[in-house]
Structure formats: structure tokens, C-alpha cells
Amino acid sequence: MRLTRNKLAQKLIDYLYHRITLADLVDWAEMSMMESDFDEKEYETIREIVGRLGLADVKAFGLTWEDIQNILRQLGYRVNLQITEIPAVGQ
């Protein structure tokens, strides 16, 4: 499988939208390091990010909101956050 910056960004987006868990993201990253063919134009960036995601379940490395924003920025994406109030139950 050829791994592009768009496919990598989509995995992070899936994680942010809770479509996959952190464990799923880490597993995917570990498998990608072993089996994927990284896009040659973005090889270094993609390899560095996938390697970083493969360690996200280790407490010393983790994965913060700022990390995700920075990674997505490296991939050419910008995060726009929208927060809405949840109505109280029974109102």
C-alpha cells in the first residue's frame, strides 16, 4: 500500500472523530512502518510522523492535542475547532 500524506492525515482525522482508538492508530502506524511504501515526495515527513504515531501509546511519548495539530500542519492541513454546548438533560 502506498502511504501518502492525505492517507496519513485521514488516519489522524479518524482518530480525532473517535472513529478509531489510540490503540488502533498505533497498530496501524506500526504495521505501516513495516509494510507500507511511503510516497517518495514526502518520504521523510511521512516516515517521521508514522514512527512518532507508533510510539503514541507509550506514556513517555504520548500524543497531545498540540502534537496532532503540528502533525496535521506538517501534512498541509489546518484544524478548525468548533465547540457547542450540550443541553442539560431534562431541560
ABEGO torsion letter per residue (X at the ends): XBBBAAAAAAAAAAAAAGABBAAAAAAAAAAAAAABBBBAAAAAAAAAAAAAAAAAABAAAEBBAAAAAAAAAAAGBBBBBBBBBBBBBGX
